[in-house]
Amino acid sequence: MPVGKLFRFSEEQFVANVNYRLLRETPTHLCGELVPIEYVRVSDGADYIVELEDSRKIQCNLKKNVNLGVIGMPPRFKYRFTGATPLA
């Protein structure tokens, strides 16, 4: 899986490195899934910026999809992201 970076949209503050997979891509729209590599709290439904491996930045909304947690460890989630137009 490619590795990208997740930033908070409001401050462009780095949140975590993520593994991601693009599910659908058009010139004006991207849709995919991501999993933070390390445990971090991500606000479900909040706006973020995902920087892809090829340096494209996408403003997107994250929705919690699947709990990848293991008993006794902090839970890890897979998130679905959708975004319109690349930022640059």
N, C-alpha and C positions, 0 to 999 in steps of 0.2 A: 504494500500500500504506500502511496506517496505520503510524504510528511509535509505539513503546512503549519502555519501559526495562527492562533486565535487571539484577537484583540477586542477589548470593549469598544463599542462604537463611540460612546460619548467622549472618552478621553484618549482614544487610541492607545490604551494601556495594554501591554502584553499580558495575556492570561495563561496560555499553555501552548506547547507543541501538540499537534494533533495528527493522527492518521486519518486520511479522508479517501472517499471514493466518489467520483462524479457519476451520477445516474443519468442526467440529461443535460445537454448543453446546446444553446442556440446563441445567435449573436447578441441577444438582449436578456437572456435568462439562464441561470444555472441552478441545478438541483443536485443534492448529493447527501452523503452521510459522513459523519466524523465521530471519532472517539479520541478524547484527550489521552495523551500518552501517560501523563502523571495525574494523580487525583487532584481535581480542582472543583470548586463549586461553580456551576454554570447556571444562570437564571433561565429557566424554561420560558420560551416565548419572547426573550429579550433580543435586542439588536446587537449584532457583533460584526466584526470584519474578519474574514478568513483570507489569509495570504496563501495562495497556492504555491506549489513547488516551482512553477514557472514565473513567479513574482507578480502574478495578477492579484489584485485585491478586490474582494467581493463584499459589498454590504449585504448582510443577510439576517434572517430571523431563524433562531434555533428552536426546535421542538424535540423534547425528550421522546425517544423511540423505544429502546430496549435496555433493560437493566442487565449489565454484564457482571454484576457483583458476585463475589464469592463469600460464603459465610465466614465471618471473622475479619474481613478486610473492608476498607471503605468501598462503597459502591461505585462502580464505573458505569457510565451510560453511553449508549450510542445516540447521537442526535441527528435529526434530519435537518438540512439547511436548504433554504430557497433564497435566491437573491436575483435582483434585476441589475442590469448593466454593471460591468466592471468599473471600479473607481479609477484605475490607471494601470 
